[in-house]
């Protein structure tokens, strides 16, 4: 997948290279998936997950698996798991909304302390600026 950078003065296109890291914001453990413009180092947030989201996702995955393995063998059991999965999907949507409202700030790289060796910024720590 290619993306176009919207940073003023950059406007380049590049191949997206997704990265996922764990972060701690205000004592809350979160998982951030992002990609970076290789020309100007602008960080683009893709998705931010909290513990609850990760938990719901793993349950959703389990229900889907159980539903499909029961399908054709025990259709009523299969439909129970489909219903459970649908409920989890709705929970997931709400939790994503909640996280988006909770963390409306910007994710960026911590300023380089390497005497202006700007390229190192790319490998710097990702920070959240509320
Ligand atoms: Zn850029």
Backbone and ligand atoms as CSV (ligand in chain L), in Angstrom:
chain,resi,resn,atom,element,x,y,z
A,1,UNK,N,N,0.837,-1.190,0.000
A,1,UNK,CA,C,0.000,0.000,0.000
A,1,UNK,C,C,0.880,1.251,0.000
A,2,UNK,N,N,0.509,2.194,-0.831
A,2,UNK,CA,C,1.248,3.443,-0.859
A,2,UNK,C,C,0.435,4.542,-0.195
A,3,UNK,N,N,1.125,5.496,0.369
A,3,UNK,CA,C,0.444,6.618,1.005
A,3,UNK,C,C,1.057,7.914,0.506
A,4,UNK,N,N,0.278,8.974,0.585
A,4,UNK,CA,C,0.780,10.292,0.221
A,4,UNK,C,C,0.920,11.113,1.487
A,5,UNK,N,N,2.054,11.725,1.658
A,5,UNK,CA,C,2.295,12.537,2.860
A,5,UNK,C,C,1.628,13.894,2.694
A,6,UNK,N,N,0.927,14.347,3.738
A,6,UNK,CA,C,0.246,15.647,3.650
A,6,UNK,C,C,0.990,16.738,4.408
A,7,UNK,N,N,2.191,16.419,4.825
A,7,UNK,CA,C,2.987,17.397,5.563
A,7,UNK,C,C,3.379,18.543,4.630
A,8,UNK,N,N,3.226,19.786,5.123
A,8,UNK,CA,C,3.550,20.949,4.306
A,8,UNK,C,C,5.001,20.858,3.821
A,9,UNK,N,N,5.179,21.026,2.535
A,9,UNK,CA,C,6.536,21.009,1.994
A,9,UNK,C,C,7.068,19.630,1.693
A,10,UNK,N,N,6.301,18.596,2.016
A,10,UNK,CA,C,6.767,17.236,1.741
A,10,UNK,C,C,6.045,16.670,0.521
A,11,UNK,N,N,4.779,16.422,0.656
A,11,UNK,CA,C,3.933,15.942,-0.439
A,11,UNK,C,C,4.548,14.825,-1.265
A,12,UNK,N,N,5.138,13.873,-0.606
A,12,UNK,CA,C,5.716,12.759,-1.349
A,12,UNK,C,C,4.799,11.546,-1.222
A,13,UNK,N,N,5.039,10.533,-2.012
A,13,UNK,CA,C,4.330,9.266,-1.821
A,13,UNK,C,C,5.358,8.203,-1.474
A,14,UNK,N,N,4.939,7.246,-0.692
A,14,UNK,CA,C,5.876,6.223,-0.223
A,14,UNK,C,C,5.139,4.939,0.081
A,15,UNK,N,N,5.890,3.853,0.149
A,15,UNK,CA,C,5.337,2.548,0.495
A,15,UNK,C,C,5.149,2.481,2.009
A,16,UNK,N,N,3.944,2.103,2.433
A,16,UNK,CA,C,3.645,2.058,3.866
A,16,UNK,C,C,4.299,0.846,4.521
A,17,UNK,N,N,4.961,1.104,5.606
A,17,UNK,CA,C,5.611,0.058,6.385
A,17,UNK,C,C,5.055,0.128,7.811
A,18,UNK,N,N,4.077,-0.728,8.095
A,18,UNK,CA,C,3.399,-0.654,9.391
A,18,UNK,C,C,4.274,-1.155,10.531
A,19,UNK,N,N,4.170,-0.444,11.651
A,19,UNK,CA,C,4.894,-0.854,12.856
A,19,UNK,C,C,3.914,-0.832,14.020
A,20,UNK,N,N,4.077,-1.764,14.936
A,20,UNK,CA,C,3.246,-1.784,16.141
A,20,UNK,C,C,4.142,-1.759,17.367
A,21,UNK,N,N,3.850,-0.850,18.260
A,21,UNK,CA,C,4.640,-0.745,19.494
A,21,UNK,C,C,3.709,-0.664,20.713
A,22,UNK,N,N,4.265,-1.006,21.853
A,22,UNK,CA,C,3.540,-0.835,23.104
A,22,UNK,C,C,3.928,0.491,23.721
A,23,UNK,N,N,2.954,1.177,24.258
A,23,UNK,CA,C,3.215,2.464,24.882
A,23,UNK,C,C,2.526,2.525,26.234
A,24,UNK,N,N,2.966,3.458,27.030
A,24,UNK,CA,C,2.337,3.690,28.312
A,24,UNK,C,C,1.959,5.165,28.377
A,25,UNK,N,N,0.663,5.443,28.362
A,25,UNK,CA,C,0.211,6.827,28.428
A,25,UNK,C,C,-0.640,7.001,29.674
A,26,UNK,N,N,-0.195,7.906,30.543
A,26,UNK,CA,C,-0.882,8.151,31.820
A,26,UNK,C,C,-1.174,6.854,32.573
A,27,UNK,N,N,-0.199,5.967,32.572
A,27,UNK,CA,C,-0.336,4.717,33.319
A,27,UNK,C,C,-1.167,3.660,32.617
A,28,UNK,N,N,-1.658,3.972,31.416
A,28,UNK,CA,C,-2.456,2.994,30.678
A,28,UNK,C,C,-1.604,2.360,29.585
A,29,UNK,N,N,-1.672,1.035,29.502
A,29,UNK,CA,C,-0.916,0.320,28.477
A,29,UNK,C,C,-1.684,0.313,27.166
A,30,UNK,N,N,-1.021,0.758,26.122
A,30,UNK,CA,C,-1.686,0.837,24.818
A,30,UNK,C,C,-0.790,0.265,23.736
A,31,UNK,N,N,-1.434,-0.108,22.637
A,31,UNK,CA,C,-0.692,-0.634,21.505
A,31,UNK,C,C,-0.971,0.265,20.303
A,32,UNK,N,N,0.088,0.855,19.779
A,32,UNK,CA,C,-0.064,1.792,18.664
A,32,UNK,C,C,0.469,1.175,17.374
A,33,UNK,N,N,-0.354,1.227,16.329
A,33,UNK,CA,C,0.108,0.828,15.007
A,33,UNK,C,C,0.214,2.091,14.163
A,34,UNK,N,N,1.342,2.266,13.517
A,34,UNK,CA,C,1.589,3.516,12.791
A,34,UNK,C,C,2.514,3.273,11.603
A,35,UNK,N,N,2.628,4.285,10.765
A,35,UNK,CA,C,3.663,4.271,9.740
A,35,UNK,C,C,4.267,5.660,9.660
A,36,UNK,N,N,5.406,5.753,9.029
A,36,UNK,CA,C,6.166,6.992,9.029
A,36,UNK,C,C,6.520,7.393,7.597
A,37,UNK,N,N,6.419,8.665,7.309
A,37,UNK,CA,C,6.900,9.154,6.012
A,37,UNK,C,C,8.423,9.108,6.048
A,38,UNK,N,N,9.058,8.388,5.119
A,38,UNK,CA,C,10.517,8.243,5.174
A,38,UNK,C,C,11.257,9.521,4.779
A,39,UNK,N,N,10.529,10.500,4.255
A,39,UNK,CA,C,11.188,11.735,3.819
A,39,UNK,C,C,11.198,12.810,4.891
A,40,UNK,N,N,10.071,12.928,5.610
A,40,UNK,CA,C,10.018,13.992,6.624
A,40,UNK,C,C,9.784,13.449,8.030
A,41,UNK,N,N,9.677,12.115,8.168
A,41,UNK,CA,C,9.478,11.473,9.476
A,41,UNK,C,C,8.146,11.789,10.147
A,42,UNK,N,N,7.171,12.240,9.377
A,42,UNK,CA,C,5.861,12.455,9.991
A,42,UNK,C,C,5.250,11.096,10.323
A,43,UNK,N,N,4.721,11.014,11.554
A,43,UNK,CA,C,4.144,9.759,12.022
A,43,UNK,C,C,2.632,9.769,11.780
A,44,UNK,N,N,2.150,8.723,11.149
A,44,UNK,CA,C,0.720,8.580,10.915
A,44,UNK,C,C,0.167,7.454,11.772
A,45,UNK,N,N,-0.766,7.814,12.639
A,45,UNK,CA,C,-1.404,6.805,13.485
A,45,UNK,C,C,-2.380,5.994,12.631
A,46,UNK,N,N,-2.322,4.681,12.754
A,46,UNK,CA,C,-3.279,3.820,12.050
A,46,UNK,C,C,-4.369,3.388,13.025
A,47,UNK,N,N,-3.924,2.803,14.110
A,47,UNK,CA,C,-4.894,2.386,15.116
A,47,UNK,C,C,-4.252,2.354,16.499
A,48,UNK,N,N,-5.057,2.711,17.493
A,48,UNK,CA,C,-4.608,2.683,18.877
A,48,UNK,C,C,-5.529,1.734,19.639
A,49,UNK,N,N,-4.909,0.746,20.292
A,49,UNK,CA,C,-5.705,-0.237,21.023
A,49,UNK,C,C,-5.347,-0.209,22.499
A,50,UNK,N,N,-6.383,-0.293,23.331
A,50,UNK,CA,C,-6.111,-0.450,24.759
A,50,UNK,C,C,-6.258,-1.943,25.113
A,51,UNK,N,N,-6.075,-2.227,26.399
A,51,UNK,CA,C,-6.131,-3.619,26.858
A,51,UNK,C,C,-7.494,-4.244,26.571
A,52,UNK,N,N,-8.540,-3.438,26.762
A,52,UNK,CA,C,-9.905,-3.913,26.565
A,52,UNK,C,C,-10.122,-4.323,25.103
A,53,UNK,N,N,-9.624,-3.510,24.181
A,53,UNK,CA,C,-9.769,-3.816,22.749
A,53,UNK,C,C,-9.058,-5.123,22.411
A,54,UNK,N,N,-7.852,-5.282,22.906
A,54,UNK,CA,C,-7.079,-6.501,22.634
A,54,UNK,C,C,-7.801,-7.735,23.181
A,55,UNK,N,N,-8.412,-7.543,24.343
A,55,UNK,CA,C,-9.174,-8.601,24.985
A,55,UNK,C,C,-10.420,-8.972,24.164
A,56,UNK,N,N,-11.163,-7.945,23.726
A,56,UNK,CA,C,-12.364,-8.181,22.913
A,56,UNK,C,C,-11.976,-8.858,21.597
A,57,UNK,N,N,-10.892,-8.397,21.002
A,57,UNK,CA,C,-10.429,-8.974,19.729
A,57,UNK,C,C,-10.116,-10.463,19.847
A,58,UNK,N,N,-9.492,-10.843,20.940
A,58,UNK,CA,C,-9.144,-12.258,21.081
A,58,UNK,C,C,-10.395,-13.104,21.318
A,59,UNK,N,N,-11.376,-12.545,22.031
A,59,UNK,CA,C,-12.638,-13.253,22.226
A,59,UNK,C,C,-13.395,-13.378,20.909
A,60,UNK,N,N,-13.391,-12.293,20.155
A,60,UNK,CA,C,-14.070,-12.273,18.858
A,60,UNK,C,C,-13.498,-13.353,17.935
A,61,UNK,N,N,-12.185,-13.431,17.933
A,61,UNK,CA,C,-11.493,-14.415,17.112
A,61,UNK,C,C,-11.901,-15.835,17.517
A,62,UNK,N,N,-11.983,-16.067,18.833
A,62,UNK,CA,C,-12.352,-17.379,19.360
A,62,UNK,C,C,-13.790,-17.740,18.969
A,63,UNK,N,N,-14.713,-16.785,19.103
A,63,UNK,CA,C,-16.115,-17.028,18.753
A,63,UNK,C,C,-16.278,-17.334,17.273
A,64,UNK,N,N,-15.548,-16.583,16.450
A,64,UNK,CA,C,-15.633,-16.798,14.999
A,64,UNK,C,C,-15.149,-18.198,14.641
A,65,UNK,N,N,-14.067,-18.597,15.281
A,65,UNK,CA,C,-13.486,-19.911,15.033
A,65,UNK,C,C,-14.449,-21.021,15.459
A,66,UNK,N,N,-15.050,-20.850,16.646
A,66,UNK,CA,C,-15.993,-21.845,17.159
A,66,UNK,C,C,-17.235,-21.905,16.282
A,67,UNK,N,N,-17.680,-20.742,15.829
A,67,UNK,CA,C,-18.850,-20.684,14.962
A,67,UNK,C,C,-18.596,-21.433,13.653
A,68,UNK,N,N,-17.432,-21.212,13.051
A,68,UNK,CA,C,-17.179,-21.860,11.763
A,68,UNK,C,C,-16.879,-23.346,11.913
A,69,UNK,N,N,-16.308,-23.755,13.054
A,69,UNK,CA,C,-16.043,-25.195,13.214
A,69,UNK,C,C,-17.325,-25.965,13.544
A,70,UNK,N,N,-18.330,-25.270,14.139
A,70,UNK,CA,C,-19.611,-25.932,14.420
A,70,UNK,C,C,-20.550,-25.885,13.217
A,71,UNK,N,N,-20.237,-25.023,12.281
A,71,UNK,CA,C,-21.094,-24.833,11.105
A,71,UNK,C,C,-21.224,-26.128,10.308
A,72,UNK,N,N,-22.472,-26.526,10.042
A,72,UNK,CA,C,-22.701,-27.753,9.277
A,72,UNK,C,C,-22.798,-28.987,10.163
A,73,UNK,N,N,-22.234,-28.892,11.392
A,73,UNK,CA,C,-22.296,-30.012,12.331
A,73,UNK,C,C,-23.365,-29.753,13.381
A,74,UNK,N,N,-23.287,-28.576,13.969
A,74,UNK,CA,C,-24.254,-28.177,14.974
A,74,UNK,C,C,-24.613,-26.718,14.690
A,75,UNK,N,N,-25.590,-26.538,13.808
A,75,UNK,CA,C,-25.901,-25.189,13.346
A,75,UNK,C,C,-26.451,-24.268,14.426
A,76,UNK,N,N,-27.146,-24.845,15.427
A,76,UNK,CA,C,-27.659,-23.960,16.484
A,76,UNK,C,C,-26.510,-23.448,17.346
A,77,UNK,N,N,-25.521,-24.306,17.594
A,77,UNK,CA,C,-24.328,-23.881,18.328
A,77,UNK,C,C,-23.561,-22.841,17.511
A,78,UNK,N,N,-23.471,-23.097,16.219
A,78,UNK,CA,C,-22.789,-22.171,15.330
A,78,UNK,C,C,-23.439,-20.785,15.369
A,79,UNK,N,N,-24.795,-20.769,15.382
A,79,UNK,CA,C,-25.466,-19.466,15.377
A,79,UNK,C,C,-25.349,-18.761,16.725
A,80,UNK,N,N,-25.220,-19.532,17.791
A,80,UNK,CA,C,-24.990,-18.918,19.118
A,80,UNK,C,C,-23.650,-18.173,19.092
A,81,UNK,N,N,-22.625,-18.846,18.546
A,81,UNK,CA,C,-21.309,-18.202,18.491
A,81,UNK,C,C,-21.282,-17.025,17.516
A,82,UNK,N,N,-22.093,-17.115,16.453
A,82,UNK,CA,C,-22.188,-15.990,15.529
A,82,UNK,C,C,-22.797,-14.784,16.240
A,83,UNK,N,N,-23.833,-15.044,17.047
A,83,UNK,CA,C,-24.473,-13.962,17.808
A,83,UNK,C,C,-23.493,-13.342,18.801
A,84,UNK,N,N,-22.740,-14.200,19.480
A,84,UNK,CA,C,-21.742,-13.705,20.443
A,84,UNK,C,C,-20.687,-12.855,19.734
A,85,UNK,N,N,-20.279,-13.322,18.564
A,85,UNK,CA,C,-19.268,-12.590,17.796
A,85,UNK,C,C,-19.798,-11.231,17.361
A,86,UNK,N,N,-21.063,-11.191,16.947
A,86,UNK,CA,C,-21.680,-9.930,16.529
A,86,UNK,C,C,-21.728,-8.939,17.683
A,87,UNK,N,N,-22.046,-9.455,18.866
A,87,UNK,CA,C,-22.087,-8.607,20.054
A,87,UNK,C,C,-20.691,-8.048,20.364
A,88,UNK,N,N,-19.676,-8.915,20.244
A,88,UNK,CA,C,-18.297,-8.478,20.509
A,88,UNK,C,C,-17.852,-7.424,19.503
A,89,UNK,N,N,-18.313,-7.585,18.258
A,89,UNK,CA,C,-17.970,-6.642,17.203
A,89,UNK,C,C,-18.510,-5.246,17.526
A,90,UNK,N,N,-19.723,-5.214,18.062
A,90,UNK,CA,C,-20.340,-3.952,18.459
A,90,UNK,C,C,-19.578,-3.343,19.650
A,91,UNK,N,N,-19.208,-4.187,20.603
A,91,UNK,CA,C,-18.410,-3.747,21.751
A,91,UNK,C,C,-17.090,-3.139,21.285
A,92,UNK,N,N,-16.504,-3.808,20.301
A,92,UNK,CA,C,-15.224,-3.384,19.754
A,92,UNK,C,C,-15.344,-1.993,19.125
A,93,UNK,N,N,-16.409,-1.800,18.355
A,93,UNK,CA,C,-16.636,-0.522,17.692
A,93,UNK,C,C,-16.757,0.599,18.736
A,94,UNK,N,N,-17.498,0.335,19.807
A,94,UNK,CA,C,-17.692,1.329,20.860
A,94,UNK,C,C,-16.383,1.643,21.581
A,95,UNK,N,N,-15.588,0.605,21.815
A,95,UNK,CA,C,-14.334,0.802,22.533
A,95,UNK,C,C,-13.324,1.589,21.678
A,96,UNK,N,N,-13.318,1.312,20.372
A,96,UNK,CA,C,-12.457,2.097,19.467
A,96,UNK,C,C,-12.845,3.567,19.499
A,97,UNK,N,N,-14.154,3.844,19.522
A,97,UNK,CA,C,-14.641,5.217,19.616
A,97,UNK,C,C,-14.186,5.861,20.916
A,98,UNK,N,N,-14.304,5.089,22.005
A,98,UNK,CA,C,-13.929,5.602,23.324
A,98,UNK,C,C,-12.440,5.959,23.364
A,99,UNK,N,N,-11.604,5.092,22.801
A,99,UNK,CA,C,-10.160,5.333,22.795
A,99,UNK,C,C,-9.830,6.554,21.930
A,100,UNK,N,N,-10.528,6.683,20.804
A,100,UNK,CA,C,-10.312,7.843,19.935
A,100,UNK,C,C,-10.658,9.150,20.648
A,101,UNK,N,N,-11.701,9.105,21.468
A,101,UNK,CA,C,-12.097,10.310,22.197
A,101,UNK,C,C,-11.179,10.595,23.378
A,102,UNK,N,N,-10.617,9.530,23.912
A,102,UNK,CA,C,-9.730,9.681,25.067
A,102,UNK,C,C,-8.364,10.236,24.646
A,103,UNK,N,N,-7.873,9.776,23.506
A,103,UNK,CA,C,-6.539,10.196,23.056
A,103,UNK,C,C,-6.649,10.969,21.744
A,104,UNK,N,N,-6.983,12.241,21.870
A,104,UNK,CA,C,-7.181,13.068,20.683
A,104,UNK,C,C,-5.909,13.808,20.278
A,105,UNK,N,N,-4.853,13.606,21.046
A,105,UNK,CA,C,-3.602,14.292,20.762
A,105,UNK,C,C,-2.838,13.681,19.598
A,106,UNK,N,N,-1.552,14.062,19.522
A,106,UNK,CA,C,-0.716,13.638,18.406
A,106,UNK,C,C,0.355,12.668,18.864
A,107,UNK,N,N,0.620,11.688,18.029
A,107,UNK,CA,C,1.744,10.796,18.267
A,107,UNK,C,C,2.893,11.258,17.383
A,108,UNK,N,N,4.050,11.393,17.986
A,108,UNK,CA,C,5.194,11.890,17.234
A,108,UNK,C,C,6.475,11.314,17.828
A,109,UNK,N,N,7.581,11.586,17.161
A,109,UNK,CA,C,8.853,11.124,17.701
A,109,UNK,C,C,9.407,12.161,18.660
A,110,UNK,N,N,10.004,11.678,19.720
A,110,UNK,CA,C,10.655,12.582,20.663
A,110,UNK,C,C,11.782,13.303,19.928
A,111,UNK,N,N,11.957,14.568,20.240
A,111,UNK,CA,C,12.984,15.357,19.566
A,111,UNK,C,C,14.342,14.694,19.722
A,112,UNK,N,N,15.106,14.750,18.661
A,112,UNK,CA,C,16.426,14.127,18.664
A,112,UNK,C,C,17.374,14.865,19.597
A,113,UNK,N,N,18.173,14.079,20.272
A,113,UNK,CA,C,19.171,14.708,21.124
A,113,UNK,C,C,20.562,14.447,20.556
A,114,UNK,N,N,20.582,14.021,19.307
A,114,UNK,CA,C,21.846,13.640,18.689
A,114,UNK,C,C,22.487,14.773,17.879
A,115,UNK,N,N,22.552,15.943,18.498
A,115,UNK,CA,C,23.206,17.097,17.886
A,115,UNK,C,C,22.793,17.329,16.424
A,116,UNK,N,N,21.498,17.303,16.225
A,116,UNK,CA,C,21.000,17.638,14.897
A,116,UNK,C,C,21.164,16.565,13.841
A,117,UNK,N,N,21.556,15.379,14.241
A,117,UNK,CA,C,21.595,14.289,13.264
A,117,UNK,C,C,20.158,13.819,13.041
A,118,UNK,N,N,19.484,14.568,12.197
A,118,UNK,CA,C,18.036,14.424,12.058
A,118,UNK,C,C,17.590,13.015,11.703
A,119,UNK,N,N,18.385,12.306,10.977
A,119,UNK,CA,C,17.971,10.978,10.538
A,119,UNK,C,C,17.723,10.030,11.713
A,120,UNK,N,N,18.388,10.280,12.806
A,120,UNK,CA,C,18.208,9.433,13.985
A,120,UNK,C,C,16.832,9.609,14.626
A,121,UNK,N,N,16.194,10.725,14.324
A,121,UNK,CA,C,14.871,11.001,14.836
A,121,UNK,C,C,13.904,9.869,14.505
A,122,UNK,N,N,14.112,9.321,13.355
A,122,UNK,CA,C,13.271,8.234,12.863
A,122,UNK,C,C,13.246,7.058,13.840
A,123,UNK,N,N,14.358,6.850,14.485
A,123,UNK,CA,C,14.455,5.705,15.388
A,123,UNK,C,C,14.214,6.098,16.830
A,124,UNK,N,N,13.813,7.342,17.023
A,124,UNK,CA,C,13.572,7.821,18.378
A,124,UNK,C,C,12.317,7.224,18.976
A,125,UNK,N,N,12.108,7.566,20.219
A,125,UNK,CA,C,10.976,7.051,20.957
A,125,UNK,C,C,9.693,7.767,20.489
A,126,UNK,N,N,8.643,6.996,20.349
A,126,UNK,CA,C,7.357,7.599,19.993
A,126,UNK,C,C,6.721,8.135,21.263
A,127,UNK,N,N,6.290,9.387,21.197
A,127,UNK,CA,C,5.648,9.998,22.353
A,127,UNK,C,C,4.245,10.489,21.984
A,128,UNK,N,N,3.442,10.664,23.011
A,128,UNK,CA,C,2.085,11.177,22.819
A,128,UNK,C,C,2.035,12.611,23.337
A,129,UNK,N,N,1.574,13.510,22.470
A,129,UNK,CA,C,1.433,14.904,22.859
A,129,UNK,C,C,-0.054,15.240,22.947
A,130,UNK,N,N,-0.570,15.393,24.165
A,130,UNK,CA,C,-2.016,15.609,24.315
A,130,UNK,C,C,-2.484,16.950,23.712
L,1,ZN,ZN,ZN,6.498,13.478,4.416
